């Protein structure tokens, strides 16, 4: 499977450096323009389907990128952004938020850990590759999810993982070929 991954376009909270995980906010004007520009960049890229996070900012981005292409679009809750708990709406430079971000097995108070989020994202990647092995799939998701996807494909030190940032509407390309599961086999 050919996998194209993009982060949603800019939101007001992105612009203001506010932590936005599961808080459901729309794109701002810049975000809409970024998505339209990404649509132009991908216009000659063969795509078979779009899989998108259920959060509004990702759905708006996916709709703008795929407009006029007639692609099947699926919403998958496994690629919604990480729940940052008490840090939703805080500054992304908040010391507590940054300390939690470095502690992969620790849940954000009231939210998820990096590791629990990775479990759902890695499962999503593998199940998608097995379901659509010959297809080109566009995944529209979030910054934290993009970081986890990058870690699936590339070894990263803790520091590299912590510092990884994918820009709004930046697109990365990956290849994922997995053997089909045998009947009754679980991993």
TILO-74369 format. One record per residue (C-alpha): residue number from 1; residue in three letters; x, y, z. Coordinates in steps of 0.001 Angstrom, whole numbers, plus 524288, in hexadecimal, padded with zeros to 5 digits. Layout:
R|NUM|ALA|X|Y|Z
...
This chain:
R|1|UNK|80000|80000|80000
R|2|UNK|80484|80DA5|7FCC3
R|3|UNK|80161|8168B|80823
R|4|UNK|800AB|8254C|8077A
R|5|UNK|7FF4F|82BDE|814B4
R|6|UNK|7FBDE|83A01|81716
R|7|UNK|7F909|84208|82302
R|8|UNK|7ECD0|84A75|822D5
R|9|UNK|7EDA0|858D1|81F2C
R|10|UNK|7EFE8|8639B|828FF
R|11|UNK|7E61E|866C9|833BB
R|12|UNK|7E549|872A7|83C96
R|13|UNK|7EB51|86A88|8478D
R|14|UNK|7F6BD|86661|83EDB
R|15|UNK|7F969|8749A|83BC4
R|16|UNK|7F8F6|87820|84A44
R|17|UNK|80177|86C72|84E82
R|18|UNK|7F67B|86685|8567E
R|19|UNK|7F5E0|857D8|8590D
R|20|UNK|7EAC6|85204|85120
R|21|UNK|7E881|84387|851FB
R|22|UNK|7DA60|83F00|85222
R|23|UNK|7D4B3|84CBD|852FC
R|24|UNK|7CCBB|84DAC|8467E
R|25|UNK|7CF8D|85AA6|83FD5
R|26|UNK|7CEF1|85EA9|83177
R|27|UNK|7D965|86311|8281B
R|28|UNK|7DC28|8718B|82740
R|29|UNK|7DD6B|8788D|81A1F
R|30|UNK|7EBE6|8754B|81952
R|31|UNK|7E8BA|866F4|81BC0
R|32|UNK|7DECD|866E7|810C8
R|33|UNK|7E8AA|86CF4|8077B
R|34|UNK|7F2FC|86309|80BAC
R|35|UNK|7E994|857DC|808B8
R|36|UNK|7E664|85D8C|7FB54
R|37|UNK|7F4F2|85EEA|7F86C
R|38|UNK|7F721|850BD|7FC7B
R|39|UNK|7EC0A|84CB7|7F362
R|40|UNK|7F388|85339|7E852
R|41|UNK|80046|84C7F|7EC24
R|42|UNK|7F96A|83F46|7EC5C
R|43|UNK|7F102|84155|7E035
R|44|UNK|7F94B|8381C|7D7E7
R|45|UNK|7FBB2|82E5E|7E2DB
R|46|UNK|7F397|82222|7E0BC
R|47|UNK|7EB47|81FDB|7ECD4
R|48|UNK|7E162|8150A|7EEFE
R|49|UNK|7DB6F|81971|7FBDE
R|50|UNK|7DC2D|822DF|80730
R|51|UNK|7DBE0|81EFE|81580
R|52|UNK|7D9CC|82A1D|81EF4
R|53|UNK|7D906|82CFF|82D73
R|54|UNK|7CB53|82FEF|83284
R|55|UNK|7CF8B|83D58|83773
R|56|UNK|7CA38|848F0|82FC2
R|57|UNK|7D750|84EFF|82C1F
R|58|UNK|7DBAD|84244|825BC
R|59|UNK|7CE9E|83FFA|81EEF
R|60|UNK|7CEC6|84DD5|81966
R|61|UNK|7DCAB|84BD7|8148B
R|62|UNK|7D955|83EBA|80E54
R|63|UNK|7CD58|84468|80793
R|64|UNK|7D532|84FAC|801CA
R|65|UNK|7E06D|846E4|7FD5F
R|66|UNK|7D7AC|83CB9|7F701
R|67|UNK|7CD85|8460E|7F16D
R|68|UNK|7C950|841F1|7E3D3
R|69|UNK|7D0E2|83529|7E3FC
R|70|UNK|7C5BB|82C0E|7E792
R|71|UNK|7CE01|8248D|7F143
R|72|UNK|7C7CE|81BEB|7FB8E
R|73|UNK|7C9D0|8222F|808DD
R|74|UNK|7C9C4|81AA9|8159E
R|75|UNK|7CA05|8207D|82341
R|76|UNK|7D271|81883|82C89
R|77|UNK|7D28F|81C0F|83B15
R|78|UNK|7DFC7|8156D|83D0D
R|79|UNK|7E67F|820FF|8367D
R|80|UNK|7E003|82BB9|83E69
R|81|UNK|7E9F5|833E4|845B0
R|82|UNK|7EF56|82FA1|852C6
R|83|UNK|7E764|833CB|85E93
R|84|UNK|7F013|83D33|8661F
R|85|UNK|7E6F2|83D7C|871E2
R|86|UNK|7E8C5|8493C|87AC7
R|87|UNK|7F202|84F72|870E2
R|88|UNK|7E76B|8514D|8668F
R|89|UNK|7E72D|86003|86480
R|90|UNK|7F427|86273|86B89
R|91|UNK|80033|86887|86570
R|92|UNK|8080C|85E7F|85DED
R|93|UNK|813D6|863E5|86539
R|94|UNK|80DC6|860A3|8727F
R|95|UNK|81818|859AA|87AAD
R|96|UNK|80EAC|84F2B|87F63
R|97|UNK|80A2D|84C52|87189
R|98|UNK|8182D|84B49|86C8C
R|99|UNK|81C45|8426F|877D8
R|100|UNK|810C6|83971|87529
R|101|UNK|8141E|83961|866AB
R|102|UNK|82181|833B2|86A0E
R|103|UNK|81BB2|828F2|87288
R|104|UNK|8166C|81F5C|86899
R|105|UNK|81018|815C0|87209
R|106|UNK|809D3|82016|87AB0
R|107|UNK|7FBEA|8246A|877CD
R|108|UNK|7F958|832DE|876EE
R|109|UNK|7F09C|83543|882DC
R|110|UNK|7E2F3|832BC|87DBA
R|111|UNK|7E838|82E77|8707F
R|112|UNK|7F079|82444|86978
R|113|UNK|7FEBE|82057|8699E
R|114|UNK|80739|82073|85D79
R|115|UNK|807FD|811A6|85E32
R|116|UNK|7F94E|80F67|85ED7
R|117|UNK|7F793|8189F|8535A
R|118|UNK|8021A|81155|84BBE
R|119|UNK|7FAF3|80470|84DD5
R|120|UNK|7EEDC|80969|846DA
R|121|UNK|7F6A2|81020|83C10
R|122|UNK|7FF84|80474|83965
R|123|UNK|7F384|7FB99|83906
R|124|UNK|7ED11|804F8|82F7F
R|125|UNK|7F903|804DC|82692
R|126|UNK|7FA08|7F61F|8262F
R|127|UNK|7EB86|7F3B1|82455
R|128|UNK|7EADC|7FDF4|81993
R|129|UNK|7F694|7F7F4|8127F
R|130|UNK|7F043|7EA90|81304
R|131|UNK|7E306|7EFB2|80E81
R|132|UNK|7E84D|7F7BB|80310
R|133|UNK|7F561|7F1A1|7FF47
R|134|UNK|7F551|7F65B|7F12E
R|135|UNK|7EFD0|803E8|7F38E
R|136|UNK|7F4CD|811A5|7F5A2
R|137|UNK|7EEA0|816F8|801FB
R|138|UNK|7EE82|824ED|806EC
R|139|UNK|7EDB5|825F8|815C4
R|140|UNK|7E9A4|8332C|81B41
R|141|UNK|7EC84|83430|829B6
R|142|UNK|7F3B3|83C23|8340F
R|143|UNK|80151|8400A|83887
R|144|UNK|8024D|8362A|84397
R|145|UNK|7FD45|82B55|83AC7
R|146|UNK|806E6|82F2E|83003
R|147|UNK|811EB|82E02|83A12
R|148|UNK|80D85|82038|83D75
R|149|UNK|80C36|81C74|82F17
R|150|UNK|81A02|82165|82CA3
R|151|UNK|81ECF|818FA|837F9
R|152|UNK|81857|80D00|831EC
R|153|UNK|82075|80E7F|82596
R|154|UNK|82D26|8141B|82B04
R|155|UNK|834DE|81159|8374C
R|156|UNK|83516|81D76|83FBA
R|157|UNK|83BF7|82072|84C5C
R|158|UNK|83383|825BC|85757
R|159|UNK|838C1|83353|8547A
R|160|UNK|835F3|83223|845DA
R|161|UNK|82825|82D8D|848D3
R|162|UNK|82612|838BA|85273
R|163|UNK|82AF1|842D6|848B0
R|164|UNK|8244E|83D7A|83C75
R|165|UNK|81A92|84704|836C6
R|166|UNK|81304|84625|82A31
R|167|UNK|80E00|852FC|824D9
R|168|UNK|7FFD1|85596|821E3
R|169|UNK|7FC57|84F09|814F7
R|170|UNK|80A29|849D2|81329
R|171|UNK|80989|83CB2|80C0E
R|172|UNK|81243|830F5|80E8B
R|173|UNK|81296|82497|8067D
R|174|UNK|814A0|816D1|80BA5
R|175|UNK|813F9|808F3|8065F
R|176|UNK|80DFD|7FE31|80EA7
R|177|UNK|80D5F|7F034|809DC
R|178|UNK|80928|7E5FB|813B3
R|179|UNK|8066B|7D78E|811AC
R|180|UNK|7F807|7D433|812D1
R|181|UNK|7F3D8|7CE42|81FAD
R|182|UNK|7F0B4|7BFF5|81FA1
R|183|UNK|7E30B|7BC64|823E2
R|184|UNK|7E208|7BC5F|832B2
R|185|UNK|7EF77|7C29D|83453
R|186|UNK|7F09F|7CE2B|83DA5
R|187|UNK|7FC89|7D678|8404D
